[in-house]
Amino acid sequence: MIFFVRNTCLFGGNTMRRKMIAMSVALCLSLGLVSQVCAAEKMILYTSMKESLIGAIYEAFKKKHPDTSIDYQSAGAGKLMAKIATERQAGKVLADVLWTSEVPDFYNLKKEGMLERYTPSVISEIINPFDDYDGHFTAARLGTLGIVYNTKHVKKAPATWDDIFGPEFKGAFGIANPGLSGTAYMSISLLVNQFGWEFIEKMATNKSKIGKGAGQVVDDTASGELVGCIAVDYITLDKIKKGASLAYVFPSEILVVPSPVAIIKDTPNLSAAQKFVDFLLSKEAQEIIAGEGTLPVRNDVALNPGLPITSPEEAVKRSIKIDYLKLMAEKQVTIKKFTDIMQGKK
């Protein structure tokens, strides 16, 4: 822009015009606004990530790209999807980038033509859990669910999923309500896909309990109200870090829930959005993700020491596979059947 102004001054216009342009440029320079006004980019992120994680990512991105302004709105995935639906009806989605853990939502948005196709510059460096990957969304972290138990009440670590049906867990093993928790719904779907509905029937026979949110079942296990539960990695590791008498284990079959990131179709801030996606998959950002107690998507990042796994690659190899489109279509039926079995209504 400065070059354009200089040409205007040299090759046309009257004296007064030249003086006004020169004064405007001088003012911008004196206020340090040239780089911000003339060169700055901006973007808006909608995310369901916890505040400590997204806050750290936000600060690191600003340092890496000082000429790109970023704003974010953090809420549950369901609320964000409702917001996007409202904005679509109004004619404009405000978000440039979406990052949540509700994988079916991304398949649905892709089907509706709402996602920009973009292959990140670091795609060859990450562990990709999607066999049908085509660039419409990319996993930015790998959430895990394992078996958590209270070490004061359970002395032998469960080695298989069937171990939660043992006498020490009878009437005192929990799982979050799949109608309230997206990760709980994912865990139930994965377990049913791997072991059939007989697995849920065994849970009911052993009088396992339905809790509320994903955090509550971990709290109840830490307090001793439960002696074990199916729990999310970062929630559990945070409790252990604070001194809770808990241990976290993975059976051979791991419950892995990717958290995809995607760019909204026709965003006016495409370049800034691409920068953010690339940064989110960089080693620097993935170290922040690992530090928060979940799996990164890179093998060159040290894992949280509380995770009972050696690498993201191993987790993906051992993960239970599932058809996400089928998962999305069967959600209400699955939740009802699970609830009926657990409540003895089958």
N, C-alpha and C positions, 0 to 999 in steps of 0.2 A: 504494500500500500504506500509506503514511503517513496518507493521508486516512481509510482504513478503520480504522486503529488509533485515530485521534482520535475517530471516531464511536463506537467501542466504549467508549472511556474516558468519553465524555460521556453516553451513553444506556444503559449497562448494565454489569453485572458488579460484583463486590465490590472493596473497597479493595486487597486483596492482589493480585488479578488486574490491576488498573490499574497497580500499582507494577511488577509483573513485565514487563508490556508496555512500560511507559515505560523500564525498564532495558534491555530488549532493543533498542529503537529507539536509545537513547543509545549502546549498545555498537556497533551498526552504523554510526552516524554517526561515532563516534570512530575506528573502523577504516577508514572510507571505503568501506564495503561496500554501502551502500544501492543505489547505481547499478549495482554489479556483480551483486549477488544478486537484486535486485528487477526490474532492467530489462535485464540483459545477455542477449544471444543468443549462440549458438554454432553452429559448423558444421565439417565435416570435408571436406577436398578430397583426392581421389585424382588424381595428375597424373604424366605422363611428361616434363614439361618439365625442362630442366636446372636444377641447383641455383641457379646465379647468377640465372636469370630468375625462378624461383618464389620465391626468397628476397627479391628486390627487390619483387615483387608483394605478398608477404606483409607486408613492412614498411610499404609504402604503404597497403595496405588497413587495417592496424591504426591508422594515423594518421588515416585518413579516417573510420573507424568504431570508435572506442575502446570502445564498449559491445558490440561484437560480437567474441567470441573466435573464432579460427580455428586449426585444426590441419591439417597436410597430410602425406600420405605420397607420396613420390616414388619411382617405379620404372618399369621398362619397361612399355609398354602391355600386352604379353602377360601379365606377372606380375600387373598390376592387374586384368585381366579374369578371371584365374584366381582371384584373391582375392575378387572380386565373386561369382563362381560358387559358391565355397565358402560365402560368407556367405549367399547366397540359399538354399542347402541347409540352412543352420543356422536359417533363418527371419528373418534381419534383415541388410540391407546397411548397413554402418556409414557409408559415404560419403554425403554430401549432394550433392556436386558432383563430376563427372568431367570432366577436361580432358586429352586426349591428341591425337595426330596420326593415329590409326588410324580413318579415317572409316568404313570398313565396320562397325566395332564399334558405332558409334552407330546405324547403320541396323538392325543386328541387335537392339540393346537396345530401340529404338523398336518393332520388330516384335513383340517379346516383352512389350510393355507396361511396360517398366522405366523409362521417362523421363517426367518431368513436363513438360507443355506450358506454356511460358512465353515470351512475347514481350517481350524487354528494352525498357526505357523509351527506349533510345537507338537502337532498330533503324533508324530513318529516317536516322541519321547514319553508318551503316557500309556497307561494300561487302560484299554478300552473294554468295558464289560458288555457292550452292545454288539451282537453278531450282525445286526442289520444296520449298522452305522452308515449314515449318508450325509452327515454334516449339518443336519437340521438342529441337533442338540448334542452336547458333549458332556460326559460325566466329569464333574469337577471335584468330587470326593466320593468315597465309598463307605457309606455308613454300614455298620455291622450290628447285628443283634446276637447275643449269646446267652448262656445260662449264668445267672448271678445267684450266689448262695451266701447265706450268713454263716461265717466260719465258726461262730459260737454254737450253732445248732447242727451244722452238717460238717462232719470231719473228713469225709472222703469226697473228693471232687467228682462231679458227674463226668463220665467219659463219653457217653452216647446220649442221644435224645431220649431213648427209652429209660434212662436212669432217673428221669424226673417222675416216673411212675412208681418209684421205690417207696417203702414205708416211711422213710424219714421226711418225704415231701407230702405225704397224704394230708389233705385238707389245708395245706400251707404253701402251695405253689401258686403263683399268680401270673396273669397276663393282662396287659392293658386292654381296654374295651376297643374293639376294632371299629366301632361306630364313632368313637371320639378320637382315636389315634390312627393316623395314616400308616405309621410304622408297624403298629399292631396288626392292622389289616394285611400289610405286606408279609409279616412273619407268619400269620395264619395261612395265607395263600401259598406261601413257599412250602410250609410244612405239609399242607394237604397235597400239594403237587408232588412232593417227594414220597410221602408215606400213606397218602389216602386219608379219608375221613375217619378211619379206624384210630388214627393218632388223636384226634379230638375226642373221640369216644373214650379212649383210655384216660385222657385228662379228666373227663367228666366222672368216670368211674373212680378215679383217685381223688375226687372232690377238689380239683384245682379251682381257683377263684378268678372271677373277672374283676379287675380293678378299674380305675378310671383312666387317667392319663398315663403316658409312658414314665413320667417322673414319679408318680404316686406309688406304683408297684415297687420301684427301687427304694423309695422312702420306707415303705412298709417292710421290705426285706431287711433294710438296715436297722429298723426299730425292733425286729423280731416278731412282728405281727404275722409276717410270712417268713418262711425260711429260704425261699428261692423264687425266682421269676425269670421270664424271658425279658431281657432288657437291652436298651440302646447303649452303645459303647460310651459315648462322651458323658452321658448322665451318670453312668456307673463309675467311670474313672474319676469323675469330679468328686463323687461321694467318698471313694477310697482315698483320694488325695487329702480329703478333709478328716480322715481318721476312721471312717466307718469300717466295721468288721465284715467286709465283703470280699469275695473273690469272683473273678470273671473268667469263664472258660468257653472255648469253642469245641463242640463235637466235630467229627470228621466233615459233616455237611454244614457249611457256614451260611447263615442268612445275611446276604449282602444287599443293601438298598442304595443304589447310586443316587447322587444328587446332580441332576443335569443343569447345565447353563445353556441358554439359547438367546438369540437376538430376534427381536420382534420384526416382522416383515414390514418393509417400507419405512423403517425408522429414518428420520432426517439426520440422525447422528450416527450413521453407520461406522465411520472411521473410529469414533470414540468407543463405540460398542465393541468393535473388533479388538481395540487395544485392551479393553477390560477383560475380554474373554482370554486373550493371549496371556495377559498378566496373571489371571486366576489360575492358569495351568502351568505357570512358571515355577521354578524351584523355590523361589522366594515366597510366593503365595502358598504353595503346597506345604512348606515348612510351618507356616502359620496354622494351616488346617490340621496338620499332624499334631502340632502342639496343643490343639484344643481337644484331643482325645479321640479322633476318628482317623480312618485310613485315607491317605493321600492317593492320587492316581499316578504317582511317579515312584519308581523303585530307587531313585537316587536321593530320597528324603528319609531321614531317620524317623522311625515310628515312635509313638508314645510307648514308653516301656511297659505300660500296663496292658497293652494289647497282646493277647496270646496268639500271635501270628508273626511270621518272619518277613512277609512282603505283601504288597497289594497284588502282585502277580499270583502268589500262592492263594490268596483269598478268592480271587476270581476263578481259579482252577477248581477250588473246592466248593464254590458257591452252588446253591441249588438254582437250576435254570427255570425260567418261567416265560410264558407268552404274555407280554404286557397288554396286548390288545384284548386278549381273553380275560385277563385280570380286570381290566377296566369295565368290560361288558358284564361281568358276573359279580360285581362288588356287592350290590344289595342282596342278591341271592345268597352269596357266601356268608355275609354278616348274619343274615337271618338264620341260616342253617347252623352256623357256629353257636349262636345264642340259644337256639332251641335245644341243641345237644347238651350244652353246658347247663341249661336250666331243666333238663330232664323232660323236654317236650317232644323228643324225636318220635 
